[in-house]
């Protein structure tokens, strides 16, 4: 710390007669203003110059930051008689500065170095209390945001001009940014909050169904687990994707893996509860889950590979990634498409389940359209950076579609229960939880294969196109 008595004076007044000067310092550290005193502080005269130092002392809040320049404003309340802004601090204007008390944009702390602790302790007991903070906690602040030209190309999104986070953010910065308005904030919360909704629905089902001993409910168990996992994984991917270029790719590898596992959960439930009556026990019915496992491998592999093409061939990368998820979606819904076709021909009765299935298909189509089109931000770049861009709408449509899908599956499971138990084979452990375990292992292996080049050669992906693992091995 630098002693600057010539600029800053800390005075003590006793009965309006005795004025004494004490050593003191004004410190501006990581966007926070600290008033260091070595003894009694009433009043304190300051001028707002900025210095840098490291603080490891006892601190007391005077100003919380922001507000209006007035006697009350954002200044700490409850300090007791004689401890308000007017009584504790006096503004000594510098050259060209107004005489009105300032409203600082940063927090202001009183730092007690030595002496006169009793009155400060008493004042803080009346008010907010003494705050003991380590240095790293004093430096917590919302991260800075950047425009598109200030971040590497790998972090840029089509039609999004501003609101980018630092491309080398710490994990703490990433978490703090979820409470700050960035171009990812809505993406984070539109999948984090639905995770809790699906967990709540899952807990209700756990209290009404016997998942442990009733094998008929095992497909639903797998499905409910996965609709809780995929939005949570997506939320985490969007939260921590700015830690580094490599972390960005790996985060989305896990996001793609969770989505492919979700497609497996759909296949398991559709094969058990949604399969048309005339297809039950057919070849497709018996091989529906094994094919779906292969689809998860295909989906995760192709979507992860598409990120290696993103820098050089963005259009091809987008087509491959879209196809990677459209293909398992179409396969999973083959039984449903056939049931809807029968209903269009008048061969089935309309039910609550089919209505929910139709709503699910509608939102699934909207999800795919928004993901592929980048509308509306592509039509007006910069206008939808924070609210209303396609990825946010895509998240919302995906969650709403999953809700209707869940309702449809529950309706089919309940209404067709007696017939399916009598006509079809009971779902086995291997075809439900066993299939899920195998797919998790396979997908983790795929993610590991695609992540290895990024971990072996860090910082390569920030400004250069990625090399797929197979080509890297040849090189």
N, C-alpha and C positions, 0 to 999 in steps of 0.2 A: 504494500500500500504506500501511497505517496502522501506526505503531510503537506497541506497547502493552506496554512493558517493565513497567508497573505490574501487569499481569495475568499475563504469561508471562515466565519466566526461562530463559535458556539459560546453563548453568554449565559450567565446565571444571574438572576435578579433577586435580591433579598430585600423585601419591604420597599422596593422601588428605589433603593439607595446604592447598593453595592453591585457594580458590574465587573465581572472577572472574565478573562479569556482563557479558554481551555483548548487543548489540542483536539483537532477533529478533521474528518475527511469526508468528502462526498465521492461516492463510487458508483459508476454506471457499469453493471456487469450483466451480460446476456439479457439485455432489454429489461432490466430491473434496476431501480434507483435505490441505493443504500445510503443511509445517513449514519455515519460512525461517530459515536461520542465516547469520550473518556470519562465523563462525569455527568453532572446534572444537566437536563435539557429543558429550559423554559425561559424565554422562547428560543427557537433555532432559526437563524437567518441563513438562507441558502441562495445560490444562483445555479441554474441548470446547465452546467458544463458536463461533459461526459468523459469519464476515465474508466479504466479497466483494472480489476483486481480480483482476487480470489477470497471468498468469504467463508470462514469456518467459526462463526460466533453465534451468540444468542440473538435472535431477531424478533421484532415486534411489528405488527402491521400498522401502517398509518394510512395508506391509500391503496385501494384495490385495483386501480387502473380504470381509465375511461371516466365518463361523467362530465358534469359541467363545472366550470371554475367558480365555485361558490363556497360558502362557509360550511355547508353540509355535504352535498354532492356524494361523491364516492368515497369520502373519507371515513375511516374506521369509526364506528360508533361505540358508545358504552365505555369510554375510557375514564369516565368519572369527571368530577368537577375540575376544570383547569387542564383537561387533557384533550380537548377538541382541536380542530385545525387552527382556529383563531388563536387559541391559547398556547398551543405547543409549537407551532411553526409560523414564521413570518417570512413573506416573500420579499427579497431584496432585488429589485429589477436591475438587470444589467443594461449596457448601452443599447438603446433602441427597443427595449422591452417595455411592455405596459406595466402599470402598477397593480393591475388586478391579479389576484392569486391564480396560479396556473392550474389547469386540469391535466395532469400527466397522463400520457397514453400507456405508461408502464406502471407496475406496482411500486410503491414506495415503502421501504422498511426502515425501522429504527434498529440499529445494531448496537447492543450494549457491550462496551469493551470492559469497563471496570467502574466501580463506585456507584452509589445511589441506586442500588438494585431494589431496595425495599419499596420505594414509591412506584417504580415501574411494575414490580410484581403485583402490588396492590391494584394498580390501574388495570392491569391485564386480567386480574381475577374478576374485576367488575365487568370487564368487556369480553373480548374474544379469547383472552388467555395468551400466555407466552407460547410462541411457536418455535420448536427446535427442529430445524431442517438440515439435512446434510447438503453438501455442495451440489450433488447431482440433482437433488429435488428442487433446489433453488433455480436450476437452469431449465426446468420443464416449461415448454411453451409450445404453442401450435406451430407446426412446420410451415416453412415458406412455400408458396406456390409459384409455378413457372408457366410460361407460354410454350407453345409447341416448338418454336425455334430454339428454345433453351434446353431441350431434353434430347437424348439420343434417339435415333430413328426407331429403334426397337420398342420404345415406349409410346410412340405416337399412335393416335387413333384417327381414322378417317372422319373429317368433319368436326373434330374437337380441337379448338384453338387454344383454350386456356384451362386453368385449374389442374395442371399436372403437379404431382408431388416430386420431391427430389429423387433422382434415380439411384441414389445410394443411401436411402433412408435407413435408419436403425429400426429394430423391431418396435421400440417404444414410439418412435415417430409414426410408424405405420398405424399403431393402435390409436394414437392421438388424432391422426388424420381422419379416423372414422367419425370423430366428433367435430370435424371441421368441414366446411362446405368445399369439396373438391369435385372433380369430374368423376370420381369413383365412389363418393359417399353414398349416393342413392343405390348404386350397384351393391354395395356392402349390405345395407340395411334391408333391401328388398329380398334378400335371401336369408339374412340372419334372423329377422323377425318371423318369417314363415317356418323356420326350423323349430321354433318354440311352439308354434301352432300345431305342427305335425307331431311333435313330441307330446303335446297335450292330448291329441286325438289317440295317439298310441297308448298313453297311460290309461285313458278311458277304456280302450279295448282290452288292455291287460286286466282290468278289473271285472270285465264282463265275459271274457272268453278264457278258456283253459289252453293256453299256448303250450304248456309243458307236456301234457298227456294226450291231447286231442290232435291227431296228425292232420285232420281235415283243415285245421287252422294254420298249419305251418307255411303254406304259400303266402298267406296274408302276413304272417310274422316277418318273412323275408322282405316282402314288399314294404311294410311299414318301417322296417329298419332302414331301407335304402332311400325312402322319400324323406327321412330325417337326415341322412348322411349327405345326399347330393347338394341340397341348398347350403348346408353348413360348410362343406368343402369349397363350394363356390364363393361363399362369403370370405373365408380365410384366404383363398387365392387372390381375390380382389384387394384384400387388406394388405397382404405382405408381398405383393408383386413388384413393389418398387424398391426392394432392398438391394437388388442388383439385376443386371440383365439375365444372369444365370438363374437367380431366384425366381424371376418372372416366368421363365420357361418352365421351371420345375413346378412352380405353383400351379400353372395351368395344365401340366401333365397330370397332376393329381385331380384337378377339376375334371379333365376328360375321363380319367379312370372312374371317378365317382358317377359320372353320367352314363358310362357304359355299363356299370354295375346296376344302375337304376333301370336300364333297358332289360337287363337280366331279370330283375324283380318283376317288371311288367310281364315278361314272357312266362315266368313261373305262375303268376296269378292268372293270366289269361289262359294258359294251358290247363289250369285246374278248375277255373270257375266260368270262363267266358266262351270256351270252345263250343261251337254249334253241336246240337244233339247228334246230327248225322255224322259228325267227325270224331265223336268220342270213341276211343280205342282204335282209331285208324293209325296208319303209319306216321302221318304228320303229328298226331297227338302223342305217340310214343317217343318220337324223336324231337319234339318241340324244344325241350330244355337243353339237350346236348347241342342242337344247332344254335340256340341262343348263347351258350357258353362260347362257341366259336365266334359268334358275332361280337361278343365283348372283346375278344382278342383282336379281331379285325378293327373294331371301332377305336380302341385305345391306340393301337399301332398306327393306324392311318392318321388319326387326329394329332398324335405326337409328332409324326413325321412331317405333317403339314407345317409345323412351326419352323422346321429347318429350311423350308422354301419361302418363308414369309418375307425375307429381306429382298431376295432377287426376283421372286415370282409371286407377288402378293395375290394376284387374281387366281392363279393355280392353287395357291395355298388355301384360299377361301373356298374354292370349289371342292377340294379334297376334304376339308374339315366339315363342310356342310354334308357332303355325301357320306362321311363316316358316321354321322348320327341319323341321317335320313334312312339309310339302309336297314339298320336294326329296328327303327320305328315302324317301317313298312312291314317287316317280317312279323314283329310282335302283334300287329293289328290285322293280320290276315284273317284270323277267326272272326274278329269284330266286323271287318269289311263284308265277309260272307253273310253274317247275321243281318247286317243292315240291308244287304242286297235282297235277302229273303223277305225282309219286312217291306221293301219297296214293291215286291211282287205280291204282297198280301198274304204271305205264307207264315206270318208270325204275328203275335199280338204285341202292341206297343206297351212298354213297361217303363217304370221309373229308371231302371238300369240303362235302357237304350237311350233315354233322354239325356242322362248324364254322360253316356258315352259320346253322344253327338256334340254336347258342349265341350267335352274334352278334345275331340277332333278339331273343332273350330278353333280353340285356343292353341292347339298344337300347330295348326296351319299358320296362325298369326305369329307364333313364336319363330317358326322357320322363315317366314317372310321378313320379319324384322331383323333377324340375325343375318340374312343374306343381303338385304337391300341397303342397310345403313340409312334408312329413312327415319326421321325427317332431317337429320343433321347434314346429310349430303346435299340437300337442297339449299340450306342456309347455314354454312359453316360458322361456328361461333355463337349462334343463337341458342343452341340447346346444349351448351357445354355442361351445365350443372343440372338442369331439369329437362326431361322430355326426350333425351336422345334414345336411339334405337335399342341400346343394350339395356337400359333401364326398363323400357317397355317390354323387351324380350324377357327379362326376368319376371316381370309382373304376369305376363301371359303364361309363362311356364308354370308359375306357382298356382295360378287360378286353374289352369288346365289339369295340374296334378290333383288339385282339390276335387274337381269333378270326376277325374278318373278314380280317385279313392272312393267317392260316393258310389260310383257305378260298380266297382269291384265288390264293395260291401253289399250292395243290393243284389247282385248276381249270386254272391256267396250264400246269402240268406234265402233267397227265393228258389234257388236250384239245389239246395243242400240235399233234400231227400232223394231227388232223382239222381244226382251225381254219385251219392254214396251207394245207391243201388246198382247203377249201371257202370260206373268207372272205377278204376283201381284207386285205392286210397293213396294220397300223396305220401311218398316215402321220405326218409331222412336224406337219402342220397340225392333225390331229385329236387330237394328244397335247400336245406341248410348245407348239405354236402356240396351241392352245385355252387352255392354262394362262396363257401370256403375255397373251393378250387379256383373260382374266378378271381377271388381276391389275390390268391398267390400268383396266378398268371399275370394279372394286371400290375401287381407290384414289381414283378420281374421285368415286364415291358417298360415300366416307368424307370426302373433302375438302368436298363440298357440305354434308353434315350438320355438319361441324366448324366451318365458316366462321362461322355465327351465334354459336357459343360463343366463338370467338376475337375476334370483333368486339365482343361485349358480355360481357366477363368478369364473373364473380360474380353474373350474373343468375340462374343456374340453382340457386344455393344455397337460396334461399327462395321462388322463384317458378317456376311451370310454364314449360317451354320452349316457344318458338314455332317451329313447323316452318319450314324455309327458304322454302317457297312463300308461306305466310301472312305471313312477315316481309317479303318483297319487296313484297306488296300494301300492307302498312302503311307 
